[in-house]
Amino acid sequence: MRKKSSIALSDAARKQAIGALKQYFAANLDEEIGDLKAGLLLDFVVSELGPSVYNQAIADARAFFEERTGDLAAICYQDEFPTSRRKA
């Protein structure tokens, strides 16, 4: 099995997430936090909770594809040499 890398956010997503955390703290906790604190909190949340969210997303995607491909063999199967079978 290949080694899995840690979850990484793009620079744009990280910037938006930090802004969202700062806004959440201001609106719900009546506390202003700076970029550094919000970034550290984001790093913690991604490293601690990210794998659980990722694993659930993979499980959901797998269930979705297994459901859709469950009947694939029956749907896509074509009898081979159909005229030869009729004569036999």
C-alpha positions, 0 to 999 in steps of 0.5 A: 500500500502506498504511503498517504500524504497529509491533507493539504489545502490550496493557498486560496482555500487556506486563506478563505478558511482562516477568514471563516474562522476569524469571522466565526470567532467574532460572531459566536465567541465575541473574540477577535483572533488574528491570522496566526491564531486562526492559522494554528487552529486551522492546522490543528483542525485539519490534522486532527479532524481532517482524516475522519472527514476524509475517510467518511467522504471516501466511504460515501464515494465508494458506497455510491460507486458500488451501488451504481456498478452493482448491476454493471455485469448484468446490464453490459453483458452480451451473449456471445455467438447468439445464432450458434447457440440457437441451433444447438 
